[in-house]
Amino acid sequence: MRYGTLKFYTESNLIPFEQLDENVTRRYPREAAVERVETIKSLKKSGLSIAEIRKKIAKQS
């Protein structure tokens, strides 16, 4: 996955991350982030838009 895609998903609140300060690098809980990326990929393949994926993920959380 390209950095730009990961950044987009993070800024769209689709991938969980931890950040202690504003200037500190984001840290991703590895297992949760990988699982979420796989879910996003699967939902995109099924034809859902990012907005639809966001809603579906919010319902699961």
Backbone atoms as SQL, in Angstrom:
CREATE TABLE atoms (id INTEGER PRIMARY KEY, chain TEXT, resi INTEGER, resn TEXT, atom TEXT, x REAL, y REAL, z REAL);
INSERT INTO atoms VALUES
  (1, 'A', 1, 'MET', 'N', 0.844, -1.160, 0.000),
  (2, 'A', 1, 'MET', 'CA', 0.000, 0.000, 0.000),
  (3, 'A', 1, 'MET', 'C', 0.895, 1.230, 0.000),
  (4, 'A', 2, 'ARG', 'N', 0.518, 2.195, -0.790),
  (5, 'A', 2, 'ARG', 'CA', 1.302, 3.420, -0.869),
  (6, 'A', 2, 'ARG', 'C', 1.039, 4.316, 0.336),
  (7, 'A', 3, 'TYR', 'N', 2.034, 5.127, 0.654),
  (8, 'A', 3, 'TYR', 'CA', 1.931, 6.038, 1.794),
  (9, 'A', 3, 'TYR', 'C', 0.718, 6.961, 1.657),
  (10, 'A', 4, 'GLY', 'N', 0.491, 7.481, 0.463),
  (11, 'A', 4, 'GLY', 'CA', -0.632, 8.398, 0.243),
  (12, 'A', 4, 'GLY', 'C', -1.974, 7.748, 0.554),
  (13, 'A', 5, 'THR', 'N', -2.099, 6.470, 0.218),
  (14, 'A', 5, 'THR', 'CA', -3.342, 5.748, 0.502),
  (15, 'A', 5, 'THR', 'C', -3.515, 5.563, 2.002),
  (16, 'A', 6, 'LEU', 'N', -2.455, 5.166, 2.675),
  (17, 'A', 6, 'LEU', 'CA', -2.502, 4.997, 4.125),
  (18, 'A', 6, 'LEU', 'C', -2.852, 6.318, 4.810),
  (19, 'A', 7, 'LYS', 'N', -2.251, 7.396, 4.364),
  (20, 'A', 7, 'LYS', 'CA', -2.526, 8.721, 4.930),
  (21, 'A', 7, 'LYS', 'C', -3.985, 9.109, 4.699),
  (22, 'A', 8, 'PHE', 'N', -4.494, 8.859, 3.495),
  (23, 'A', 8, 'PHE', 'CA', -5.890, 9.181, 3.183),
  (24, 'A', 8, 'PHE', 'C', -6.834, 8.407, 4.090),
  (25, 'A', 9, 'TYR', 'N', -6.607, 7.108, 4.234),
  (26, 'A', 9, 'TYR', 'CA', -7.465, 6.293, 5.094),
  (27, 'A', 9, 'TYR', 'C', -7.385, 6.749, 6.549),
  (28, 'A', 10, 'THR', 'N', -6.206, 7.120, 6.993),
  (29, 'A', 10, 'THR', 'CA', -6.043, 7.594, 8.362),
  (30, 'A', 10, 'THR', 'C', -6.794, 8.899, 8.574),
  (31, 'A', 11, 'GLU', 'N', -6.634, 9.835, 7.646),
  (32, 'A', 11, 'GLU', 'CA', -7.304, 11.131, 7.767),
  (33, 'A', 11, 'GLU', 'C', -8.810, 11.022, 7.582),
  (34, 'A', 12, 'SER', 'N', -9.262, 9.941, 6.964),
  (35, 'A', 12, 'SER', 'CA', -10.696, 9.692, 6.801),
  (36, 'A', 12, 'SER', 'C', -11.262, 8.917, 7.985),
  (37, 'A', 13, 'ASN', 'N', -10.443, 8.723, 9.007),
  (38, 'A', 13, 'ASN', 'CA', -10.826, 7.986, 10.224),
  (39, 'A', 13, 'ASN', 'C', -11.230, 6.553, 9.933),
  (40, 'A', 14, 'LEU', 'N', -10.556, 5.936, 8.981),
  (41, 'A', 14, 'LEU', 'CA', -10.834, 4.548, 8.657),
  (42, 'A', 14, 'LEU', 'C', -9.841, 3.592, 9.301),
  (43, 'A', 15, 'ILE', 'N', -8.648, 4.089, 9.638),
  (44, 'A', 15, 'ILE', 'CA', -7.616, 3.252, 10.245),
  (45, 'A', 15, 'ILE', 'C', -7.242, 3.852, 11.600),
  (46, 'A', 16, 'PRO', 'N', -7.281, 3.028, 12.660),
  (47, 'A', 16, 'PRO', 'CA', -6.941, 3.541, 13.988),
  (48, 'A', 16, 'PRO', 'C', -5.443, 3.818, 14.115),
  (49, 'A', 17, 'PHE', 'N', -5.109, 4.867, 14.859),
  (50, 'A', 17, 'PHE', 'CA', -3.708, 5.174, 15.123),
  (51, 'A', 17, 'PHE', 'C', -3.579, 5.845, 16.476),
  (52, 'A', 18, 'GLU', 'N', -2.355, 5.899, 16.968),
  (53, 'A', 18, 'GLU', 'CA', -2.039, 6.564, 18.235),
  (54, 'A', 18, 'GLU', 'C', -1.048, 7.675, 17.946),
  (55, 'A', 19, 'GLN', 'N', -1.238, 8.814, 18.588),
  (56, 'A', 19, 'GLN', 'CA', -0.311, 9.937, 18.397),
  (57, 'A', 19, 'GLN', 'C', -0.249, 10.711, 19.707),
  (58, 'A', 20, 'LEU', 'N', 0.930, 10.736, 20.316),
  (59, 'A', 20, 'LEU', 'CA', 1.070, 11.377, 21.619),
  (60, 'A', 20, 'LEU', 'C', 1.066, 12.899, 21.514),
  (61, 'A', 21, 'ASP', 'N', 1.776, 13.443, 20.551),
  (62, 'A', 21, 'ASP', 'CA', 1.834, 14.886, 20.336),
  (63, 'A', 21, 'ASP', 'C', 1.573, 15.164, 18.864),
  (64, 'A', 22, 'GLU', 'N', 1.290, 16.434, 18.544),
  (65, 'A', 22, 'GLU', 'CA', 1.016, 16.799, 17.159),
  (66, 'A', 22, 'GLU', 'C', 2.211, 16.547, 16.246),
  (67, 'A', 23, 'ASN', 'N', 3.412, 16.743, 16.735),
  (68, 'A', 23, 'ASN', 'CA', 4.607, 16.628, 15.902),
  (69, 'A', 23, 'ASN', 'C', 5.245, 15.243, 15.919),
  (70, 'A', 24, 'VAL', 'N', 4.585, 14.291, 16.556),
  (71, 'A', 24, 'VAL', 'CA', 5.129, 12.944, 16.671),
  (72, 'A', 24, 'VAL', 'C', 4.515, 12.065, 15.576),
  (73, 'A', 25, 'THR', 'N', 5.303, 11.151, 15.087),
  (74, 'A', 25, 'THR', 'CA', 4.840, 10.218, 14.060),
  (75, 'A', 25, 'THR', 'C', 3.663, 9.403, 14.564),
  (76, 'A', 26, 'ARG', 'N', 2.707, 9.170, 13.675),
  (77, 'A', 26, 'ARG', 'CA', 1.570, 8.322, 14.032),
  (78, 'A', 26, 'ARG', 'C', 2.036, 6.883, 14.171),
  (79, 'A', 27, 'ARG', 'N', 1.482, 6.209, 15.158),
  (80, 'A', 27, 'ARG', 'CA', 1.798, 4.802, 15.376),
  (81, 'A', 27, 'ARG', 'C', 0.504, 4.002, 15.193),
  (82, 'A', 28, 'TYR', 'N', 0.618, 2.932, 14.439),
  (83, 'A', 28, 'TYR', 'CA', -0.541, 2.104, 14.142),
  (84, 'A', 28, 'TYR', 'C', -0.456, 0.792, 14.912),
  (85, 'A', 29, 'PRO', 'N', -1.523, 0.434, 15.635),
  (86, 'A', 29, 'PRO', 'CA', -1.542, -0.894, 16.249),
  (87, 'A', 29, 'PRO', 'C', -1.541, -1.915, 15.103),
  (88, 'A', 30, 'ARG', 'N', -0.461, -2.627, 14.947),
  (89, 'A', 30, 'ARG', 'CA', -0.215, -3.442, 13.744),
  (90, 'A', 30, 'ARG', 'C', -1.382, -4.349, 13.364),
  (91, 'A', 31, 'GLU', 'N', -1.828, -5.192, 14.268),
  (92, 'A', 31, 'GLU', 'CA', -2.872, -6.157, 13.923),
  (93, 'A', 31, 'GLU', 'C', -4.184, -5.466, 13.560),
  (94, 'A', 32, 'ALA', 'N', -4.570, -4.466, 14.327),
  (95, 'A', 32, 'ALA', 'CA', -5.822, -3.760, 14.056),
  (96, 'A', 32, 'ALA', 'C', -5.746, -3.012, 12.729),
  (97, 'A', 33, 'ALA', 'N', -4.610, -2.397, 12.450),
  (98, 'A', 33, 'ALA', 'CA', -4.461, -1.628, 11.208),
  (99, 'A', 33, 'ALA', 'C', -4.468, -2.545, 9.990),
  (100, 'A', 34, 'VAL', 'N', -3.763, -3.663, 10.070),
  (101, 'A', 34, 'VAL', 'CA', -3.731, -4.608, 8.940),
  (102, 'A', 34, 'VAL', 'C', -5.117, -5.180, 8.691),
  (103, 'A', 35, 'GLU', 'N', -5.808, -5.535, 9.758),
  (104, 'A', 35, 'GLU', 'CA', -7.163, -6.068, 9.630),
  (105, 'A', 35, 'GLU', 'C', -8.088, -5.026, 8.991),
  (106, 'A', 36, 'ARG', 'N', -7.956, -3.778, 9.419),
  (107, 'A', 36, 'ARG', 'CA', -8.807, -2.718, 8.875),
  (108, 'A', 36, 'ARG', 'C', -8.524, -2.471, 7.399),
  (109, 'A', 37, 'VAL', 'N', -7.253, -2.488, 7.014),
  (110, 'A', 37, 'VAL', 'CA', -6.888, -2.298, 5.604),
  (111, 'A', 37, 'VAL', 'C', -7.482, -3.422, 4.757),
  (112, 'A', 38, 'GLU', 'N', -7.411, -4.639, 5.235),
  (113, 'A', 38, 'GLU', 'CA', -7.990, -5.772, 4.504),
  (114, 'A', 38, 'GLU', 'C', -9.502, -5.608, 4.371),
  (115, 'A', 39, 'THR', 'N', -10.154, -5.132, 5.418),
  (116, 'A', 39, 'THR', 'CA', -11.599, -4.882, 5.362),
  (117, 'A', 39, 'THR', 'C', -11.914, -3.810, 4.330),
  (118, 'A', 40, 'ILE', 'N', -11.151, -2.731, 4.343),
  (119, 'A', 40, 'ILE', 'CA', -11.361, -1.637, 3.387),
  (120, 'A', 40, 'ILE', 'C', -11.191, -2.140, 1.957),
  (121, 'A', 41, 'LYS', 'N', -10.126, -2.902, 1.713),
  (122, 'A', 41, 'LYS', 'CA', -9.875, -3.445, 0.373),
  (123, 'A', 41, 'LYS', 'C', -11.050, -4.307, -0.087),
  (124, 'A', 42, 'SER', 'N', -11.525, -5.149, 0.798),
  (125, 'A', 42, 'SER', 'CA', -12.632, -6.037, 0.466),
  (126, 'A', 42, 'SER', 'C', -13.903, -5.245, 0.146),
  (127, 'A', 43, 'LEU', 'N', -14.188, -4.245, 0.955),
  (128, 'A', 43, 'LEU', 'CA', -15.389, -3.429, 0.731),
  (129, 'A', 43, 'LEU', 'C', -15.276, -2.614, -0.554),
  (130, 'A', 44, 'LYS', 'N', -14.070, -2.126, -0.857),
  (131, 'A', 44, 'LYS', 'CA', -13.865, -1.394, -2.112),
  (132, 'A', 44, 'LYS', 'C', -14.087, -2.308, -3.311),
  (133, 'A', 45, 'LYS', 'N', -13.604, -3.551, -3.212),
  (134, 'A', 45, 'LYS', 'CA', -13.789, -4.513, -4.306),
  (135, 'A', 45, 'LYS', 'C', -15.264, -4.813, -4.533),
  (136, 'A', 46, 'SER', 'N', -16.052, -4.741, -3.459),
  (137, 'A', 46, 'SER', 'CA', -17.488, -5.011, -3.592),
  (138, 'A', 46, 'SER', 'C', -18.247, -3.808, -4.143),
  (139, 'A', 47, 'GLY', 'N', -17.521, -2.699, -4.375),
  (140, 'A', 47, 'GLY', 'CA', -18.127, -1.550, -5.030),
  (141, 'A', 47, 'GLY', 'C', -18.567, -0.415, -4.124),
  (142, 'A', 48, 'LEU', 'N', -18.264, -0.495, -2.836),
  (143, 'A', 48, 'LEU', 'CA', -18.668, 0.572, -1.925),
  (144, 'A', 48, 'LEU', 'C', -17.739, 1.779, -2.054),
  (145, 'A', 49, 'SER', 'N', -18.302, 2.965, -1.838),
  (146, 'A', 49, 'SER', 'CA', -17.512, 4.192, -1.840),
  (147, 'A', 49, 'SER', 'C', -16.854, 4.365, -0.472),
  (148, 'A', 50, 'ILE', 'N', -15.929, 5.301, -0.377),
  (149, 'A', 50, 'ILE', 'CA', -15.261, 5.568, 0.906),
  (150, 'A', 50, 'ILE', 'C', -16.296, 6.001, 1.951),
  (151, 'A', 51, 'ALA', 'N', -17.248, 6.832, 1.562),
  (152, 'A', 51, 'ALA', 'CA', -18.290, 7.275, 2.505),
  (153, 'A', 51, 'ALA', 'C', -19.100, 6.076, 3.009),
  (154, 'A', 52, 'GLU', 'N', -19.440, 5.157, 2.123),
  (155, 'A', 52, 'GLU', 'CA', -20.202, 3.965, 2.518),
  (156, 'A', 52, 'GLU', 'C', -19.361, 3.062, 3.420),
  (157, 'A', 53, 'ILE', 'N', -18.081, 2.942, 3.102),
  (158, 'A', 53, 'ILE', 'CA', -17.177, 2.134, 3.926),
  (159, 'A', 53, 'ILE', 'C', -17.059, 2.748, 5.317),
  (160, 'A', 54, 'ARG', 'N', -16.925, 4.067, 5.389),
  (161, 'A', 54, 'ARG', 'CA', -16.823, 4.755, 6.679),
  (162, 'A', 54, 'ARG', 'C', -18.057, 4.457, 7.534),
  (163, 'A', 55, 'LYS', 'N', -19.244, 4.532, 6.933),
  (164, 'A', 55, 'LYS', 'CA', -20.484, 4.259, 7.672),
  (165, 'A', 55, 'LYS', 'C', -20.528, 2.811, 8.153),
  (166, 'A', 56, 'LYS', 'N', -20.143, 1.897, 7.278),
  (167, 'A', 56, 'LYS', 'CA', -20.178, 0.468, 7.629),
  (168, 'A', 56, 'LYS', 'C', -19.205, 0.173, 8.776),
  (169, 'A', 57, 'ILE', 'N', -18.013, 0.751, 8.720),
  (170, 'A', 57, 'ILE', 'CA', -17.028, 0.533, 9.774),
  (171, 'A', 57, 'ILE', 'C', -17.484, 1.171, 11.084),
  (172, 'A', 58, 'ALA', 'N', -18.110, 2.329, 11.011),
  (173, 'A', 58, 'ALA', 'CA', -18.595, 3.000, 12.222),
  (174, 'A', 58, 'ALA', 'C', -19.658, 2.154, 12.908),
  (175, 'A', 59, 'LYS', 'N', -20.485, 1.472, 12.132),
  (176, 'A', 59, 'LYS', 'CA', -21.523, 0.608, 12.714),
  (177, 'A', 59, 'LYS', 'C', -20.912, -0.596, 13.420),
  (178, 'A', 60, 'GLN', 'N', -19.763, -1.081, 12.900),
  (179, 'A', 60, 'GLN', 'CA', -19.107, -2.254, 13.476),
  (180, 'A', 60, 'GLN', 'C', -18.365, -1.916, 14.764),
  (181, 'A', 61, 'SER', 'N', -17.989, -0.666, 14.939),
  (182, 'A', 61, 'SER', 'CA', -17.195, -0.279, 16.119),
  (183, 'A', 61, 'SER', 'C', -18.034, -0.060, 17.340);
